[in-house]
Amino acid sequence: MTRQYAPVSPPVALTIAGSDSGGGAGIQADLKTMEAHDAFGTSVITATTAQNTTGVHDVNVLPTDHIEAQYDAVVEDFRVQAIKTGMLATAPVIETVVDCLNRYERPLVVDPVMVAATGDRLLSEDAEAAYADLIKQSTLVTPNVDEAEILTETEIDDAKAAEQAGRELVDQGADAALVKGGHLDGDDVVDTLVVAEADGEPRTEQFSHPRIETAATHGSGCTLSSAIAARLARGESLSTAVAGGVAFMERAVRYGIDVGSGPGSVHHLVDLRERADRVAVSDAVEAVVARLVDRKVETLVPDIGMGVVGATRYAETPAEVVGVDGRICRTRSGIRPTAGVRSGGSIGLANQLLAARETFPELRFAVNCRFDAGVETALSAVDGPVVESETADVESDAVERVDHTAPVVSIDSESLPDNKPPAAVIDRGSEGRQPGVVLFGTDSETLIERTLTLYEALITE
């Protein structure tokens, strides 16, 4: 028996860019990112590079007639909803692309790739002026600070100067400009979006997030512009597409791909992987709950009830942490969860896990237990560091990105031996807040082992 064909029809996006044999940038990054953002990616390759995480070793620019033939083949067959350009290498290639795009009327994102993250030049100096006509066609141009300085012939040393550069690019004909702030100094990265308005001064928006201390940003420009193009292909407004792309990039950089002997690349599929991970994490949290219920660990359950949570490898918000939807509570027949598990469950404990992950991202699971003198003594049996903490100020830098609905315990990493992640964090409470202890684990089995070890030590005292 044959099966019914059930196709899907995602929007189509096109990238016109160079190939990165190392896979972290260029066409490879663009196609991975577009697919991860629910757009079907097509491509026009302008050049091939012999490239890896340490640098660009050779560049071969393709003939312009072949570049044009690739473009024609794509647009004759596909209804392309958005296009992005990346590495164009030479003035003749840029001029060819401009001629091709004269026949295109949908969103165009121009990433003016001039220098690789490794410092290798990817655009001939005589080609810089050729970008003027392409910028005039763009819905959005996305230069980093170095590229914006070349395109506007101005010096950019802060967000205010970045805004002025964005205005200059709009004056040059772009519908909008996103001047990326990663190369500017400061604890926060500030990306500046300037949008032309038909009947007045350009509108400015800024997107800020804490800087991530890493050199592994290979492919960040390609990936961001591709994410925005894919979102535009799906019909999002420009501001929404940019905001979503910037938020995606923050996670893609933090959870980068550590491959090669040089700095790694950004994680093009990070959002996709995060969503996929939640299934396994849900199963793991359910397994933890089942073990604790089976062992009847009621002596560990606080009066407010016990929560169990698990985070994906890429979790950044409470909605991405899986937890008990309610609490595990004491009953006459033992302990029972009040509901099942779901993303966003046990939100207070989820906040505490996220705060701990800011310092120790390898922590994945947590459970809250009651705390008194007996529990404090029994904690000596738990394998791993036990630290004491005061409740953190919810406005402090360490936890400012957490969506707070409950007090969050702060962790002093310097108090931990060899900077190892804590097995337990004690909160002695304060007026209006019960004392408690949170057990952590890098995996669900470790969390189960630590919880049952504490339980056994407590009941044998």
N, C-alpha and C positions, 0 to 999 in steps of 0.2 A: 504494500500500500504506500503510495507517495504521500508526502505531506504538503499542506497548503503553503505557498510562498507568502511570506509576511514581511515585506521590505519596510525600511524606515527611510525618511527623506530629510536628513539634517541639512542645514544651510551650508553653502559651499564658501570657503575662504581660499584666497590665493596668496602665496608668498613668492616674491621676486627677490632672490637673495643668493648668496654664495653658499657652497657646501663646506661643512666642517667635518673633516674625517675623524675628529675626536668625539663627535656626537653631542657636544655640549652647547654649541651655538649654531648660527646659520640655519640652513634649510632643515637640518635634523631637529634642532630645537623648535623651530617654527611648527613643523608638522606634528610633533608630539604635543605641543601646547595647544594647538588648534583642536586636535582630537580630544584632548582632555577637557576642553571647553565646549564640547558637543557641536563642533563644526567639522565638516569634512574638508581636510586640507589638500590643496593642489599646489603645484610648484612650477616656477620658472627658475632654472639655475643659471646664474650669471657667471660664476667662476667656481673652480674647485680649488681647495687648499689642502696642502699637506700640513696638518695641524694636530696638536694634542694639548694636554694640559700645561705643557711647559712653553708653548709658543707656536708661531706660524713659521713653517720651514720652507714653504714654496707656495706660489699662487699661479694659477693658470686661468686667465680670463677667456671665456668662450666667445666665439665669433658672434657679432651682433645679429647677423641674419639668422643664426640658430636660436638666439635668445628670442627674437621676434617670432620665429616659427613655434617655439614652445608656448609663447603667450597666445598666439592665434589658435593653437590646438586646444588649449584649455577653454578659452572664452567662447569658441564655436560650439563646444559640447556641453559646457556647464553653465548654469545660471549663478555666476559668481556674485555673492552678496557683499563681500568686502575684500580689499587687497591691502597687503602690507609690503613695503620694500625694505630691504636690508642692505647687505654689502653689494654695491654697484661698481666699485673698483675704479672705473675710468670715465672720462668725459663722454666718449662714444657710447658706452653702455647706458649712462644716465640719459643721454639724448635719445637713444633708442627706446628706453622705457617711457620717457615723456611722450614720445610720438605714439606709442601703444596706448598710453592712458588717456590721450586726447579723445579716445572713443569710449571712455568708461565714465559712468556717472554715479557710481555708488561710493560708499565710504572708502577713503584711501588713508592709510596710516603710513607715514614716512619716518622710518628710523634711519637717520643719516649716519650710517656706520662709517667711521673714519679711522679709528684706532681700536685694536683688540684690547681686552682687559689685561693681556700680558705686555702691552705697550707696542706691539707690532702694528705698523701702519697698514691699513686696508683700503686706502683711497689715495690715488695719485694726487699730488698737490695741484696739478692743472685742472683737476676735476671738481675742486671745491666750488668754483664759480658756477659750474653747470647745475648745481642743486637749486639755483634760484627758480627755474621754471618748474621743477618738481614740487617745490614748496608751495608755489602758487596753486597747484592742483590738489594739495593735501587737505583732507578733513582734519587731520591731526599730525603734527610733527613732534617727534619725541627725542630730542637731543639730551645727552648728558651735559654737564657743565662745560667740559672741554670742547665738545662739538658746538654747543651754543655760542661759546666765545668765538670760534672760527666763523660761524654763520652770521654773527652779528657784529663781529670786530669790536667787541666790548669785553671788559674784564668783569668776571662774576666771582664775588667772594662771600656773598650771603644771599638769603632768600629774597631780600628786596631787589638786589641786582638781578637775580634769576627772574623775578617778575618783570623787570624792565626788558630783559632779553626776550621773554615770552611775548611782550607787547611788540617788540621790534619784528619778531617772526610773523606775528599777525599782520603787522604793517606791510610785510613783504608778500602777503597774500594767503598765508595759511588761515584756514577757518579757526584753528586753535593750535596752541603749542603747550606741550607738557615738558617743562625743564626739570630734569631729574636731579635730585639733590644729593645723591650718594657720594659725590666727590667733594662736597663742602664739609668743613669742619663742624663738629657739634655732636652732642650725645644723641640727638634725634636727626633722622633723615626727613627732610622737608621737600616734597615734590610740588612744583607750582604749575597749575593749569591756568592758562589765559585763553579765554574764548571770545571771539569777535561777536559783537552785538550789532544788529542791522541799524539800530537807531540811537546809538550812544557809545559810551566808553566801553572797552573790552571788560568782560567779567572775569574775576580772578577767584580761584579756589586753591586751597592748599591742603595737602594730605601729609600728615606727620606720623611717624612711628619710631620707637626706640631703635637706635643703630645696633646691628648685629655684628659682633666682633669676629669677622672672618675675611679671608682673602679669596674665598671660594665663590666668586661672583661671575665666573665664566658663563656667558650666555644670558646674562640678566637683561640686557637691552633687547636682544632678539625675542626673548621669552615674554617680556612685558608688552612689547608692541604686538606680538602675535595674540596674546591673551585679549588685548583691547580689540584687535581686528575681529577675532572670533566672536566676541560679545556684540560688536556692532553688526556682524553678519546675522546674529540671532535677533536683532531688532532693538537692542538696548539703546537708550539715549547716550550721548557722548559722555556726560558727567557720570552716569551710572556705570558705563563701561570702564572709564578711567578709574573710578573709585574701586570697582571690583578687581580690576587688573592690578592696581597698586597693593590692595590687601592680599591678593594671591601671591604677589612677588615677595612680600614680607615673609610669608610662610615658606615659599620656595627657596629663599636664601637661608632661613634659619635651619631648615631640614635639608640642606644641600646634599649632593651626591659626592661621596668621598671616593673617587677613583683616580687612577693615574698617579704619577710621582709629583706633579705640580699641584697647585690649588684645584680643588674639584669644581664641579659645575653646580648651577642651581637645579632644583628638582622640578622638572617640567610637569610631572604627573602628581604633584604632592596632594592636591585637592582630591583627585580621583582615588589615590591610595588611602587617604584619610577616610573617605566614605566607605571604601571596601573593607578597611580594617575593623569597622564597627561591628560587623557580623561576628568575627572571631572574638572580639572583646566582650560582646554581649554573652556569648557562650561561656567565656571564662568567668565573668561576674556571676552568672547563674550557677556555675560549678562551685565558686567560693561560697555563695549563699547556701547551696545544698549541703556542703560539707559542714558549715557552721551549725546549720539546723540539725543535721544528723548527729553531731557531737554534743548538741544541747549546751552551748557555751553561754548559758543565761547569766552566769556570774560575771561575764564581761560586758553585758548589755547595759548601757547607761539608762537612766530614767527617761531621757528624751528619745531613746531608741538608738539602734545601731545602723549605720549606713555602710554600704560597700560600693566602691566605684572603681572603674577601670578606664584608662585613657588609651586612645590609639597612639601610635608613634608620633603622630603629627598634631595632636589635639591642642587647640589654642583657646577654646571657649568652653564654658560649662555645657553648652548644647552638644559638644563633641565628646563629652565624657559620659560613659554609660554607667548608670547606677540604679539602685533599688528605688522604685517609684513610691516613695514613702519611707518607711523604716522597718527594721527587724525589731520586733517587740516581744517582751515576755508574756506568755499566756499560761494558763493552768496546765496545759499539756506540753509545755516547752516553749521554744521561741519560734516565731513565724514572721515572715515578711508580710507587710500589709498589702503589697501588690507585687507585680512582676518587675522586670528591669527594663529600662528604656534610656535613650539618649536624653540627657538633661535631668535624670533622676538623682536624688541625694545631692542637691545643688550646693548646699553648704560645704559638704565634704569634697565635692568636685572642685570648689574654689580652693580649698586647702591643698589638694593634689596639684592643681595648676600652679599655685604659688610655689610649691616645692620644686616643680619641674623647671621653674625659671632658673634655679641654681643647679638642679640635678635632673636634666631632661630624660635620663634613663629610667626614672621612677614611673611606673605605669599603673599601679594598683594601690588602694588604701582602704582601711577600715577604721572607724572610730570606736574606742572602748571607754568604759568608765575608768576613773582614776581615783585611788586613795592610797593609803600607806601600804596596804597589802599588795596592790597592783604594782606600786613603785618597787617594792622588794622583788616581786616576781619578774619584773622586766630584766633583771640581771641574767635570767636564763635565755633571753632572746639573743639570737646570733646577729650581731651588728651593732653599730653605734646608737646609743640612746642619748638624746639631747633635750635640753629644757629650753623653752621659749616663752617670751611674752607675746601677747597678741599684737600683730603688726597694725600700724596705722594704715587704714585702707587707702590713704592718699599717697603712701610712700612709693618711691621709685620702684622698689623690688616687686610690688604687687599691683602697680597702678593699672595694668592691662587686664586684670581679672574683673569679671562682672560680679561684684560683691553682693551677697545677700546674707552673709554670716561672717563672724570674725575669722580672720585668717592668721594662722600661726606663722611667725617668721623663723627662718633657719639661719643661724650664723655658721657659714661653711668653715670658718677658721677654727671653730671649736671641735670639728670632726677630724679624727685621725686620718692622715693621708688624703684628706678631702673626699673621703668615701661618703656615699649617700646614706642618710640616716635610716635605721630600722624603725625607730620610733621617735616621736616628738611629743614631749609632755607640755601641756598647757595647764597651769595650776589654777586658772580661773580668776575671776574678780567679781566685784559686786554685780549681780544680775547675770553672771555667766558661770555655768558649772565647770569644774575642772574636767579634764579629759586627756586621753592620749590617742594619738593617731599612729597606727602601724602602717608602714609603707613596704612595697615590694617592687622589684623590677619585672616580676612576672607573677601570675596568679598563684602558682605553686609555692613560691617563696612567701607570699602573703598568707596563704593557708598555714604553712609550716610555722611562721612566726606567731600567728594568732593561736594556734593549738598549743604551741610551746608555752605561751603566756598563760593560757587556760590551765594546762597541766601543772605548771609551777604554782599557780594561785590556789588550786584546790588541794595541793599536797602540803601547803604551808601548815 
